[in-house]
Amino acid sequence: MGGKLTNVKITPQCMYCARGVSAADNTVLCPKKGVMQPFSSCRKFKYDPLRRQPDFKSEKMDFDPDDFVL
């Protein structure tokens, strides 16, 4: 399932669902199915791009002092 804001294929998971609410014990409280595991999903899945935390790859940048001289 792809999001409208990205071209990335998103696998339906309860932790990305707009209907679910994250609980303190690492579960998702779903109004349709009840207590669900974060990596499970159901047919009522509705993707919420704001709940997804993208993987950031930090690049090591090597700068010389000359790079900052005008």
Phi, psi and omega in degrees: 000121181263146177277158180289334183270348182226163174260007182279138176282119180259124175285128180302124177218143182302330182289346177257002186279137180290337182279333186278157176235128180291135178256166183292334183266028177064034172240173179239130178267114185253132178290342180267319187245350181093219182280124182233155174283149185297334183263002178270174178203169177221182182290342182271012182302131176228113186293132175239106184296339180284343179273347183271134176254110183292155177280122178260129177255113180279132178258133178281122181252121178262114180250146172259153175303333179292339179293340184253010179264132179274000000 
